[in-house]
Amino acid sequence: MLDSPTPPRADRPLAAEDLPPPIARWAMPVGITLLAYAALGSLLMLLSVGAALAAPMLMKMAAPGGEPPRMPMVLLVFVVTGGALSVGLGVLLGVGGLGVVAQRRVGIARVQRWAVLRLIIAAVSLVLSWLLLPTQVEYNRLAHEWQIAASNDPRMRELLGEFDPAANRRMTMITHAGGTIAVAIVPFATLIFLSRAKVQRQVERWD
């Protein structure tokens, strides 16, 4: 006959296993916040990819006349691949967020995995953006010239002005760097929060 667990006795102190796991008050708000972040981020990336694919049609609707320049294939592949990876990471974060809400250690592990992968992909994306900068600036120049040629409004042509490659290169890189910093804030802050000693002690008691 199997021995049953020994119940706590009045003549011995309570052990850690005799106590219920501590309630982590942060688990619910953090898990829900991560779920919302995953859903919103995935939606924004899908819209970004859709806008890149539909760019010629949107440009033609905005200024009818002539055939607008098409995005170079290397840029299109970069955008679509980044979007697909981001959506995949969004699914991982969403599942992890559910685990955090349920106070499961596997949820914490998935969130940490998401944060590390998100930071790595953000860094790689920034490097690739820098390598593709000449191609991006050339595409921006073609789009700018097409807008001027397709516009029948002299005021619009004056507003658009002449294309400045140096200024466009600088602004494009600033935009990419700012986007990378914005994307890195949440995963970096998540890793810092989950590495706190108090949080780790609570997570160790989870199933």
PyMOL commands that place a pseudoatom at each C-alpha (Angstrom):
pseudoatom trace, name=CA, resn=MET, resi=1, chain=A, elem=C, hetatm=0, pos=[0.000, 0.000, 0.000]
pseudoatom trace, name=CA, resn=LEU, resi=2, chain=A, elem=C, hetatm=0, pos=[1.402, 3.405, -1.007]
pseudoatom trace, name=CA, resn=ASP, resi=3, chain=A, elem=C, hetatm=0, pos=[2.292, 5.777, 1.765]
pseudoatom trace, name=CA, resn=SER, resi=4, chain=A, elem=C, hetatm=0, pos=[0.125, 8.886, 1.842]
pseudoatom trace, name=CA, resn=PRO, resi=5, chain=A, elem=C, hetatm=0, pos=[1.745, 12.337, 2.241]
pseudoatom trace, name=CA, resn=THR, resi=6, chain=A, elem=C, hetatm=0, pos=[2.439, 13.125, 5.862]
pseudoatom trace, name=CA, resn=PRO, resi=7, chain=A, elem=C, hetatm=0, pos=[0.081, 15.870, 7.024]
pseudoatom trace, name=CA, resn=PRO, resi=8, chain=A, elem=C, hetatm=0, pos=[1.551, 18.807, 8.881]
pseudoatom trace, name=CA, resn=ARG, resi=9, chain=A, elem=C, hetatm=0, pos=[1.704, 18.212, 12.628]
pseudoatom trace, name=CA, resn=ALA, resi=10, chain=A, elem=C, hetatm=0, pos=[1.466, 20.660, 15.458]
pseudoatom trace, name=CA, resn=ASP, resi=11, chain=A, elem=C, hetatm=0, pos=[4.828, 19.451, 16.832]
pseudoatom trace, name=CA, resn=ARG, resi=12, chain=A, elem=C, hetatm=0, pos=[6.815, 20.375, 13.684]
pseudoatom trace, name=CA, resn=PRO, resi=13, chain=A, elem=C, hetatm=0, pos=[7.123, 23.659, 11.743]
pseudoatom trace, name=CA, resn=LEU, resi=14, chain=A, elem=C, hetatm=0, pos=[5.371, 24.000, 8.411]
pseudoatom trace, name=CA, resn=ALA, resi=15, chain=A, elem=C, hetatm=0, pos=[7.553, 23.254, 5.415]
pseudoatom trace, name=CA, resn=ALA, resi=16, chain=A, elem=C, hetatm=0, pos=[7.403, 25.190, 2.138]
pseudoatom trace, name=CA, resn=GLU, resi=17, chain=A, elem=C, hetatm=0, pos=[5.510, 22.346, 0.474]
pseudoatom trace, name=CA, resn=ASP, resi=18, chain=A, elem=C, hetatm=0, pos=[2.797, 22.570, 3.144]
pseudoatom trace, name=CA, resn=LEU, resi=19, chain=A, elem=C, hetatm=0, pos=[1.940, 26.121, 2.088]
pseudoatom trace, name=CA, resn=PRO, resi=20, chain=A, elem=C, hetatm=0, pos=[-0.101, 27.050, -0.989]
pseudoatom trace, name=CA, resn=PRO, resi=21, chain=A, elem=C, hetatm=0, pos=[1.733, 28.887, -3.773]
pseudoatom trace, name=CA, resn=PRO, resi=22, chain=A, elem=C, hetatm=0, pos=[1.782, 32.634, -3.127]
pseudoatom trace, name=CA, resn=ILE, resi=23, chain=A, elem=C, hetatm=0, pos=[-0.660, 34.693, -5.183]
pseudoatom trace, name=CA, resn=ALA, resi=24, chain=A, elem=C, hetatm=0, pos=[1.227, 36.875, -7.654]
pseudoatom trace, name=CA, resn=ARG, resi=25, chain=A, elem=C, hetatm=0, pos=[-0.900, 39.986, -7.930]
pseudoatom trace, name=CA, resn=TRP, resi=26, chain=A, elem=C, hetatm=0, pos=[1.103, 41.142, -10.937]
pseudoatom trace, name=CA, resn=ALA, resi=27, chain=A, elem=C, hetatm=0, pos=[0.358, 38.016, -13.012]
pseudoatom trace, name=CA, resn=MET, resi=28, chain=A, elem=C, hetatm=0, pos=[-3.126, 39.035, -14.171]
pseudoatom trace, name=CA, resn=PRO, resi=29, chain=A, elem=C, hetatm=0, pos=[-2.361, 42.635, -15.284]
pseudoatom trace, name=CA, resn=VAL, resi=30, chain=A, elem=C, hetatm=0, pos=[0.993, 41.672, -16.817]
pseudoatom trace, name=CA, resn=GLY, resi=31, chain=A, elem=C, hetatm=0, pos=[-0.464, 38.685, -18.683]
pseudoatom trace, name=CA, resn=ILE, resi=32, chain=A, elem=C, hetatm=0, pos=[-3.404, 40.699, -20.042]
pseudoatom trace, name=CA, resn=THR, resi=33, chain=A, elem=C, hetatm=0, pos=[-1.098, 43.551, -21.071]
pseudoatom trace, name=CA, resn=LEU, resi=34, chain=A, elem=C, hetatm=0, pos=[1.148, 41.135, -22.967]
pseudoatom trace, name=CA, resn=LEU, resi=35, chain=A, elem=C, hetatm=0, pos=[-1.880, 39.571, -24.657]
pseudoatom trace, name=CA, resn=ALA, resi=36, chain=A, elem=C, hetatm=0, pos=[-3.116, 42.989, -25.786]
pseudoatom trace, name=CA, resn=TYR, resi=37, chain=A, elem=C, hetatm=0, pos=[0.381, 43.951, -26.953]
pseudoatom trace, name=CA, resn=ALA, resi=38, chain=A, elem=C, hetatm=0, pos=[0.671, 40.724, -28.962]
pseudoatom trace, name=CA, resn=ALA, resi=39, chain=A, elem=C, hetatm=0, pos=[-2.715, 41.226, -30.644]
pseudoatom trace, name=CA, resn=LEU, resi=40, chain=A, elem=C, hetatm=0, pos=[-2.152, 44.912, -31.439]
pseudoatom trace, name=CA, resn=GLY, resi=41, chain=A, elem=C, hetatm=0, pos=[1.415, 44.341, -32.649]
pseudoatom trace, name=CA, resn=SER, resi=42, chain=A, elem=C, hetatm=0, pos=[0.383, 41.492, -34.944]
pseudoatom trace, name=CA, resn=LEU, resi=43, chain=A, elem=C, hetatm=0, pos=[-2.462, 43.585, -36.376]
pseudoatom trace, name=CA, resn=LEU, resi=44, chain=A, elem=C, hetatm=0, pos=[-0.159, 46.537, -37.061]
pseudoatom trace, name=CA, resn=MET, resi=45, chain=A, elem=C, hetatm=0, pos=[2.379, 44.294, -38.790]
pseudoatom trace, name=CA, resn=LEU, resi=46, chain=A, elem=C, hetatm=0, pos=[-0.315, 42.750, -40.988]
pseudoatom trace, name=CA, resn=LEU, resi=47, chain=A, elem=C, hetatm=0, pos=[-1.468, 46.254, -41.954]
pseudoatom trace, name=CA, resn=SER, resi=48, chain=A, elem=C, hetatm=0, pos=[2.138, 47.241, -42.689]
pseudoatom trace, name=CA, resn=VAL, resi=49, chain=A, elem=C, hetatm=0, pos=[2.652, 44.257, -44.971]
pseudoatom trace, name=CA, resn=GLY, resi=50, chain=A, elem=C, hetatm=0, pos=[-0.687, 44.883, -46.664]
pseudoatom trace, name=CA, resn=ALA, resi=51, chain=A, elem=C, hetatm=0, pos=[0.236, 48.523, -47.276]
pseudoatom trace, name=CA, resn=ALA, resi=52, chain=A, elem=C, hetatm=0, pos=[3.571, 47.501, -48.824]
pseudoatom trace, name=CA, resn=LEU, resi=53, chain=A, elem=C, hetatm=0, pos=[1.884, 45.006, -51.153]
pseudoatom trace, name=CA, resn=ALA, resi=54, chain=A, elem=C, hetatm=0, pos=[-0.827, 47.485, -52.124]
pseudoatom trace, name=CA, resn=ALA, resi=55, chain=A, elem=C, hetatm=0, pos=[1.497, 50.502, -52.410]
pseudoatom trace, name=CA, resn=PRO, resi=56, chain=A, elem=C, hetatm=0, pos=[1.306, 50.823, -56.252]
pseudoatom trace, name=CA, resn=MET, resi=57, chain=A, elem=C, hetatm=0, pos=[-2.477, 50.699, -56.205]
pseudoatom trace, name=CA, resn=LEU, resi=58, chain=A, elem=C, hetatm=0, pos=[-2.710, 53.198, -53.342]
pseudoatom trace, name=CA, resn=MET, resi=59, chain=A, elem=C, hetatm=0, pos=[-0.300, 55.575, -55.069]
pseudoatom trace, name=CA, resn=LYS, resi=60, chain=A, elem=C, hetatm=0, pos=[-2.263, 55.384, -58.293]
pseudoatom trace, name=CA, resn=MET, resi=61, chain=A, elem=C, hetatm=0, pos=[-5.507, 56.123, -56.444]
pseudoatom trace, name=CA, resn=ALA, resi=62, chain=A, elem=C, hetatm=0, pos=[-3.917, 59.129, -54.727]
pseudoatom trace, name=CA, resn=ALA, resi=63, chain=A, elem=C, hetatm=0, pos=[-2.526, 60.592, -57.966]
pseudoatom trace, name=CA, resn=PRO, resi=64, chain=A, elem=C, hetatm=0, pos=[-3.980, 59.049, -61.136]
pseudoatom trace, name=CA, resn=GLY, resi=65, chain=A, elem=C, hetatm=0, pos=[-1.760, 59.224, -64.155]
pseudoatom trace, name=CA, resn=GLY, resi=66, chain=A, elem=C, hetatm=0, pos=[1.002, 56.948, -65.295]
pseudoatom trace, name=CA, resn=GLU, resi=67, chain=A, elem=C, hetatm=0, pos=[2.341, 53.829, -63.660]
pseudoatom trace, name=CA, resn=PRO, resi=68, chain=A, elem=C, hetatm=0, pos=[3.792, 54.336, -60.165]
pseudoatom trace, name=CA, resn=PRO, resi=69, chain=A, elem=C, hetatm=0, pos=[7.167, 52.771, -59.330]
pseudoatom trace, name=CA, resn=ARG, resi=70, chain=A, elem=C, hetatm=0, pos=[7.055, 49.337, -57.790]
pseudoatom trace, name=CA, resn=MET, resi=71, chain=A, elem=C, hetatm=0, pos=[8.885, 48.552, -54.598]
pseudoatom trace, name=CA, resn=PRO, resi=72, chain=A, elem=C, hetatm=0, pos=[12.110, 46.619, -55.305]
pseudoatom trace, name=CA, resn=MET, resi=73, chain=A, elem=C, hetatm=0, pos=[11.720, 42.920, -54.636]
pseudoatom trace, name=CA, resn=VAL, resi=74, chain=A, elem=C, hetatm=0, pos=[14.458, 42.917, -51.991]
pseudoatom trace, name=CA, resn=LEU, resi=75, chain=A, elem=C, hetatm=0, pos=[12.583, 45.563, -49.991]
pseudoatom trace, name=CA, resn=LEU, resi=76, chain=A, elem=C, hetatm=0, pos=[9.283, 43.757, -50.431]
pseudoatom trace, name=CA, resn=VAL, resi=77, chain=A, elem=C, hetatm=0, pos=[10.794, 40.466, -49.232]
pseudoatom trace, name=CA, resn=PHE, resi=78, chain=A, elem=C, hetatm=0, pos=[12.320, 42.301, -46.261]
pseudoatom trace, name=CA, resn=VAL, resi=79, chain=A, elem=C, hetatm=0, pos=[8.961, 43.782, -45.258]
pseudoatom trace, name=CA, resn=VAL, resi=80, chain=A, elem=C, hetatm=0, pos=[6.966, 40.570, -45.761]
pseudoatom trace, name=CA, resn=THR, resi=81, chain=A, elem=C, hetatm=0, pos=[9.528, 38.415, -43.942]
pseudoatom trace, name=CA, resn=GLY, resi=82, chain=A, elem=C, hetatm=0, pos=[9.676, 40.847, -41.042]
pseudoatom trace, name=CA, resn=GLY, resi=83, chain=A, elem=C, hetatm=0, pos=[5.894, 40.886, -40.862]
pseudoatom trace, name=CA, resn=ALA, resi=84, chain=A, elem=C, hetatm=0, pos=[5.656, 37.088, -40.870]
pseudoatom trace, name=CA, resn=LEU, resi=85, chain=A, elem=C, hetatm=0, pos=[8.267, 36.783, -38.111]
pseudoatom trace, name=CA, resn=SER, resi=86, chain=A, elem=C, hetatm=0, pos=[6.518, 39.444, -36.045]
pseudoatom trace, name=CA, resn=VAL, resi=87, chain=A, elem=C, hetatm=0, pos=[3.154, 37.701, -36.330]
pseudoatom trace, name=CA, resn=GLY, resi=88, chain=A, elem=C, hetatm=0, pos=[4.771, 34.397, -35.332]
pseudoatom trace, name=CA, resn=LEU, resi=89, chain=A, elem=C, hetatm=0, pos=[6.338, 36.074, -32.310]
pseudoatom trace, name=CA, resn=GLY, resi=90, chain=A, elem=C, hetatm=0, pos=[2.952, 37.614, -31.531]
pseudoatom trace, name=CA, resn=VAL, resi=91, chain=A, elem=C, hetatm=0, pos=[1.426, 34.148, -31.337]
pseudoatom trace, name=CA, resn=LEU, resi=92, chain=A, elem=C, hetatm=0, pos=[4.241, 33.007, -29.018]
pseudoatom trace, name=CA, resn=LEU, resi=93, chain=A, elem=C, hetatm=0, pos=[3.714, 36.041, -26.798]
pseudoatom trace, name=CA, resn=GLY, resi=94, chain=A, elem=C, hetatm=0, pos=[-0.057, 35.552, -26.762]
pseudoatom trace, name=CA, resn=VAL, resi=95, chain=A, elem=C, hetatm=0, pos=[0.286, 31.944, -25.615]
pseudoatom trace, name=CA, resn=GLY, resi=96, chain=A, elem=C, hetatm=0, pos=[2.858, 33.015, -23.046]
pseudoatom trace, name=CA, resn=GLY, resi=97, chain=A, elem=C, hetatm=0, pos=[0.564, 35.769, -21.799]
pseudoatom trace, name=CA, resn=LEU, resi=98, chain=A, elem=C, hetatm=0, pos=[-2.205, 33.239, -21.233]
pseudoatom trace, name=CA, resn=GLY, resi=99, chain=A, elem=C, hetatm=0, pos=[0.243, 31.132, -19.229]
pseudoatom trace, name=CA, resn=VAL, resi=100, chain=A, elem=C, hetatm=0, pos=[1.178, 34.139, -17.106]
pseudoatom trace, name=CA, resn=VAL, resi=101, chain=A, elem=C, hetatm=0, pos=[-2.491, 34.840, -16.385]
pseudoatom trace, name=CA, resn=ALA, resi=102, chain=A, elem=C, hetatm=0, pos=[-2.889, 31.182, -15.332]
pseudoatom trace, name=CA, resn=GLN, resi=103, chain=A, elem=C, hetatm=0, pos=[0.334, 31.442, -13.267]
pseudoatom trace, name=CA, resn=ARG, resi=104, chain=A, elem=C, hetatm=0, pos=[2.153, 28.666, -15.110]
pseudoatom trace, name=CA, resn=ARG, resi=105, chain=A, elem=C, hetatm=0, pos=[5.931, 28.560, -15.329]
pseudoatom trace, name=CA, resn=VAL, resi=106, chain=A, elem=C, hetatm=0, pos=[5.741, 27.532, -18.971]
pseudoatom trace, name=CA, resn=GLY, resi=107, chain=A, elem=C, hetatm=0, pos=[4.023, 30.857, -19.660]
pseudoatom trace, name=CA, resn=ILE, resi=108, chain=A, elem=C, hetatm=0, pos=[6.943, 32.769, -18.152]
pseudoatom trace, name=CA, resn=ALA, resi=109, chain=A, elem=C, hetatm=0, pos=[9.396, 30.700, -20.211]
pseudoatom trace, name=CA, resn=ARG, resi=110, chain=A, elem=C, hetatm=0, pos=[7.521, 31.497, -23.426]
pseudoatom trace, name=CA, resn=VAL, resi=111, chain=A, elem=C, hetatm=0, pos=[7.392, 35.203, -22.636]
pseudoatom trace, name=CA, resn=GLN, resi=112, chain=A, elem=C, hetatm=0, pos=[11.129, 35.249, -21.927]
pseudoatom trace, name=CA, resn=ARG, resi=113, chain=A, elem=C, hetatm=0, pos=[11.793, 33.374, -25.175]
pseudoatom trace, name=CA, resn=TRP, resi=114, chain=A, elem=C, hetatm=0, pos=[9.664, 35.913, -27.045]
pseudoatom trace, name=CA, resn=ALA, resi=115, chain=A, elem=C, hetatm=0, pos=[11.521, 38.845, -25.489]
pseudoatom trace, name=CA, resn=VAL, resi=116, chain=A, elem=C, hetatm=0, pos=[14.963, 37.494, -26.424]
pseudoatom trace, name=CA, resn=LEU, resi=117, chain=A, elem=C, hetatm=0, pos=[13.902, 36.646, -29.988]
pseudoatom trace, name=CA, resn=ARG, resi=118, chain=A, elem=C, hetatm=0, pos=[12.177, 40.022, -30.388]
pseudoatom trace, name=CA, resn=LEU, resi=119, chain=A, elem=C, hetatm=0, pos=[15.372, 41.869, -29.378]
pseudoatom trace, name=CA, resn=ILE, resi=120, chain=A, elem=C, hetatm=0, pos=[17.531, 39.743, -31.694]
pseudoatom trace, name=CA, resn=ILE, resi=121, chain=A, elem=C, hetatm=0, pos=[15.213, 40.250, -34.673]
pseudoatom trace, name=CA, resn=ALA, resi=122, chain=A, elem=C, hetatm=0, pos=[15.016, 43.992, -33.975]
pseudoatom trace, name=CA, resn=ALA, resi=123, chain=A, elem=C, hetatm=0, pos=[18.820, 44.252, -34.010]
pseudoatom trace, name=CA, resn=VAL, resi=124, chain=A, elem=C, hetatm=0, pos=[19.136, 42.195, -37.217]
pseudoatom trace, name=CA, resn=SER, resi=125, chain=A, elem=C, hetatm=0, pos=[16.381, 44.260, -38.826]
pseudoatom trace, name=CA, resn=LEU, resi=126, chain=A, elem=C, hetatm=0, pos=[18.242, 47.478, -38.046]
pseudoatom trace, name=CA, resn=VAL, resi=127, chain=A, elem=C, hetatm=0, pos=[21.437, 46.140, -39.633]
pseudoatom trace, name=CA, resn=LEU, resi=128, chain=A, elem=C, hetatm=0, pos=[19.577, 44.995, -42.747]
pseudoatom trace, name=CA, resn=SER, resi=129, chain=A, elem=C, hetatm=0, pos=[17.817, 48.358, -42.973]
pseudoatom trace, name=CA, resn=TRP, resi=130, chain=A, elem=C, hetatm=0, pos=[21.212, 50.051, -43.018]
pseudoatom trace, name=CA, resn=LEU, resi=131, chain=A, elem=C, hetatm=0, pos=[22.484, 47.695, -45.732]
pseudoatom trace, name=CA, resn=LEU, resi=132, chain=A, elem=C, hetatm=0, pos=[19.348, 48.284, -47.819]
pseudoatom trace, name=CA, resn=LEU, resi=133, chain=A, elem=C, hetatm=0, pos=[19.427, 52.042, -47.286]
pseudoatom trace, name=CA, resn=PRO, resi=134, chain=A, elem=C, hetatm=0, pos=[20.667, 52.911, -50.815]
pseudoatom trace, name=CA, resn=THR, resi=135, chain=A, elem=C, hetatm=0, pos=[17.883, 50.803, -52.364]
pseudoatom trace, name=CA, resn=GLN, resi=136, chain=A, elem=C, hetatm=0, pos=[15.287, 52.421, -50.091]
pseudoatom trace, name=CA, resn=VAL, resi=137, chain=A, elem=C, hetatm=0, pos=[16.460, 55.946, -50.909]
pseudoatom trace, name=CA, resn=GLU, resi=138, chain=A, elem=C, hetatm=0, pos=[16.397, 55.232, -54.646]
pseudoatom trace, name=CA, resn=TYR, resi=139, chain=A, elem=C, hetatm=0, pos=[12.846, 53.901, -54.375]
pseudoatom trace, name=CA, resn=ASN, resi=140, chain=A, elem=C, hetatm=0, pos=[11.873, 57.001, -52.396]
pseudoatom trace, name=CA, resn=ARG, resi=141, chain=A, elem=C, hetatm=0, pos=[13.355, 59.165, -55.163]
pseudoatom trace, name=CA, resn=LEU, resi=142, chain=A, elem=C, hetatm=0, pos=[11.369, 57.372, -57.869]
pseudoatom trace, name=CA, resn=ALA, resi=143, chain=A, elem=C, hetatm=0, pos=[8.178, 57.663, -55.832]
pseudoatom trace, name=CA, resn=HIS, resi=144, chain=A, elem=C, hetatm=0, pos=[8.824, 61.366, -55.242]
pseudoatom trace, name=CA, resn=GLU, resi=145, chain=A, elem=C, hetatm=0, pos=[9.417, 62.071, -58.923]
pseudoatom trace, name=CA, resn=TRP, resi=146, chain=A, elem=C, hetatm=0, pos=[6.324, 60.106, -59.889]
pseudoatom trace, name=CA, resn=GLN, resi=147, chain=A, elem=C, hetatm=0, pos=[4.202, 62.122, -57.458]
pseudoatom trace, name=CA, resn=ILE, resi=148, chain=A, elem=C, hetatm=0, pos=[5.410, 65.359, -59.007]
pseudoatom trace, name=CA, resn=ALA, resi=149, chain=A, elem=C, hetatm=0, pos=[4.867, 64.114, -62.569]
pseudoatom trace, name=CA, resn=ALA, resi=150, chain=A, elem=C, hetatm=0, pos=[1.417, 62.730, -61.779]
pseudoatom trace, name=CA, resn=SER, resi=151, chain=A, elem=C, hetatm=0, pos=[0.213, 65.817, -59.906]
pseudoatom trace, name=CA, resn=ASN, resi=152, chain=A, elem=C, hetatm=0, pos=[-1.802, 68.420, -61.817]
pseudoatom trace, name=CA, resn=ASP, resi=153, chain=A, elem=C, hetatm=0, pos=[-1.724, 70.855, -58.924]
pseudoatom trace, name=CA, resn=PRO, resi=154, chain=A, elem=C, hetatm=0, pos=[1.166, 73.366, -59.077]
pseudoatom trace, name=CA, resn=ARG, resi=155, chain=A, elem=C, hetatm=0, pos=[0.851, 73.991, -55.334]
pseudoatom trace, name=CA, resn=MET, resi=156, chain=A, elem=C, hetatm=0, pos=[1.376, 70.280, -54.659]
pseudoatom trace, name=CA, resn=ARG, resi=157, chain=A, elem=C, hetatm=0, pos=[4.474, 70.266, -56.860]
pseudoatom trace, name=CA, resn=GLU, resi=158, chain=A, elem=C, hetatm=0, pos=[5.815, 73.264, -54.990]
pseudoatom trace, name=CA, resn=LEU, resi=159, chain=A, elem=C, hetatm=0, pos=[5.064, 71.612, -51.662]
pseudoatom trace, name=CA, resn=LEU, resi=160, chain=A, elem=C, hetatm=0, pos=[6.858, 68.415, -52.657]
pseudoatom trace, name=CA, resn=GLY, resi=161, chain=A, elem=C, hetatm=0, pos=[9.887, 70.373, -53.851]
pseudoatom trace, name=CA, resn=GLU, resi=162, chain=A, elem=C, hetatm=0, pos=[13.079, 68.759, -55.047]
pseudoatom trace, name=CA, resn=PHE, resi=163, chain=A, elem=C, hetatm=0, pos=[14.233, 65.408, -53.749]
pseudoatom trace, name=CA, resn=ASP, resi=164, chain=A, elem=C, hetatm=0, pos=[17.214, 65.640, -51.393]
pseudoatom trace, name=CA, resn=PRO, resi=165, chain=A, elem=C, hetatm=0, pos=[18.984, 62.237, -51.260]
pseudoatom trace, name=CA, resn=ALA, resi=166, chain=A, elem=C, hetatm=0, pos=[21.103, 63.142, -48.216]
pseudoatom trace, name=CA, resn=ALA, resi=167, chain=A, elem=C, hetatm=0, pos=[18.144, 64.401, -46.202]
pseudoatom trace, name=CA, resn=ASN, resi=168, chain=A, elem=C, hetatm=0, pos=[16.023, 61.413, -47.221]
pseudoatom trace, name=CA, resn=ARG, resi=169, chain=A, elem=C, hetatm=0, pos=[18.811, 58.997, -46.292]
pseudoatom trace, name=CA, resn=ARG, resi=170, chain=A, elem=C, hetatm=0, pos=[19.184, 60.665, -42.906]
pseudoatom trace, name=CA, resn=MET, resi=171, chain=A, elem=C, hetatm=0, pos=[15.438, 60.704, -42.214]
pseudoatom trace, name=CA, resn=THR, resi=172, chain=A, elem=C, hetatm=0, pos=[15.003, 57.085, -43.325]
pseudoatom trace, name=CA, resn=MET, resi=173, chain=A, elem=C, hetatm=0, pos=[17.766, 55.894, -41.001]
pseudoatom trace, name=CA, resn=ILE, resi=174, chain=A, elem=C, hetatm=0, pos=[16.398, 57.937, -38.097]
pseudoatom trace, name=CA, resn=THR, resi=175, chain=A, elem=C, hetatm=0, pos=[12.983, 56.392, -38.716]
pseudoatom trace, name=CA, resn=HIS, resi=176, chain=A, elem=C, hetatm=0, pos=[14.420, 52.854, -38.696]
pseudoatom trace, name=CA, resn=ALA, resi=177, chain=A, elem=C, hetatm=0, pos=[16.483, 53.515, -35.553]
pseudoatom trace, name=CA, resn=GLY, resi=178, chain=A, elem=C, hetatm=0, pos=[13.509, 55.062, -33.762]
pseudoatom trace, name=CA, resn=GLY, resi=179, chain=A, elem=C, hetatm=0, pos=[11.317, 52.133, -34.755]
pseudoatom trace, name=CA, resn=THR, resi=180, chain=A, elem=C, hetatm=0, pos=[13.891, 49.662, -33.448]
pseudoatom trace, name=CA, resn=ILE, resi=181, chain=A, elem=C, hetatm=0, pos=[14.100, 51.457, -30.100]
pseudoatom trace, name=CA, resn=ALA, resi=182, chain=A, elem=C, hetatm=0, pos=[10.296, 51.553, -29.834]
pseudoatom trace, name=CA, resn=VAL, resi=183, chain=A, elem=C, hetatm=0, pos=[10.040, 47.831, -30.597]
pseudoatom trace, name=CA, resn=ALA, resi=184, chain=A, elem=C, hetatm=0, pos=[12.772, 46.959, -28.071]
pseudoatom trace, name=CA, resn=ILE, resi=185, chain=A, elem=C, hetatm=0, pos=[11.241, 48.811, -25.099]
pseudoatom trace, name=CA, resn=VAL, resi=186, chain=A, elem=C, hetatm=0, pos=[8.561, 46.259, -24.147]
pseudoatom trace, name=CA, resn=PRO, resi=187, chain=A, elem=C, hetatm=0, pos=[10.669, 43.060, -24.452]
pseudoatom trace, name=CA, resn=PHE, resi=188, chain=A, elem=C, hetatm=0, pos=[13.588, 44.688, -22.638]
pseudoatom trace, name=CA, resn=ALA, resi=189, chain=A, elem=C, hetatm=0, pos=[11.344, 45.941, -19.813]
pseudoatom trace, name=CA, resn=THR, resi=190, chain=A, elem=C, hetatm=0, pos=[9.690, 42.499, -19.624]
pseudoatom trace, name=CA, resn=LEU, resi=191, chain=A, elem=C, hetatm=0, pos=[13.032, 40.740, -19.183]
pseudoatom trace, name=CA, resn=ILE, resi=192, chain=A, elem=C, hetatm=0, pos=[14.046, 43.204, -16.477]
pseudoatom trace, name=CA, resn=PHE, resi=193, chain=A, elem=C, hetatm=0, pos=[10.770, 42.731, -14.598]
pseudoatom trace, name=CA, resn=LEU, resi=194, chain=A, elem=C, hetatm=0, pos=[10.859, 38.930, -14.765]
pseudoatom trace, name=CA, resn=SER, resi=195, chain=A, elem=C, hetatm=0, pos=[14.469, 38.870, -13.559]
pseudoatom trace, name=CA, resn=ARG, resi=196, chain=A, elem=C, hetatm=0, pos=[13.567, 40.504, -10.227]
pseudoatom trace, name=CA, resn=ALA, resi=197, chain=A, elem=C, hetatm=0, pos=[14.319, 38.238, -7.263]
pseudoatom trace, name=CA, resn=LYS, resi=198, chain=A, elem=C, hetatm=0, pos=[10.831, 38.631, -5.790]
pseudoatom trace, name=CA, resn=VAL, resi=199, chain=A, elem=C, hetatm=0, pos=[9.186, 37.670, -9.084]
pseudoatom trace, name=CA, resn=GLN, resi=200, chain=A, elem=C, hetatm=0, pos=[11.485, 34.681, -9.563]
pseudoatom trace, name=CA, resn=ARG, resi=201, chain=A, elem=C, hetatm=0, pos=[10.700, 33.368, -6.066]
pseudoatom trace, name=CA, resn=GLN, resi=202, chain=A, elem=C, hetatm=0, pos=[6.989, 33.529, -6.805]
pseudoatom trace, name=CA, resn=VAL, resi=203, chain=A, elem=C, hetatm=0, pos=[7.354, 31.869, -10.215]
pseudoatom trace, name=CA, resn=GLU, resi=204, chain=A, elem=C, hetatm=0, pos=[9.349, 29.007, -8.694]
pseudoatom trace, name=CA, resn=ARG, resi=205, chain=A, elem=C, hetatm=0, pos=[6.239, 28.001, -6.720]
pseudoatom trace, name=CA, resn=TRP, resi=206, chain=A, elem=C, hetatm=0, pos=[4.011, 27.879, -9.815]
pseudoatom trace, name=CA, resn=ASP, resi=207, chain=A, elem=C, hetatm=0, pos=[3.053, 24.640, -11.524]
for i in range(1, 207): cmd.bond("trace and resi %d" % i, "trace and resi %d" % (i + 1))
show_as sticks, trace
zoom trace
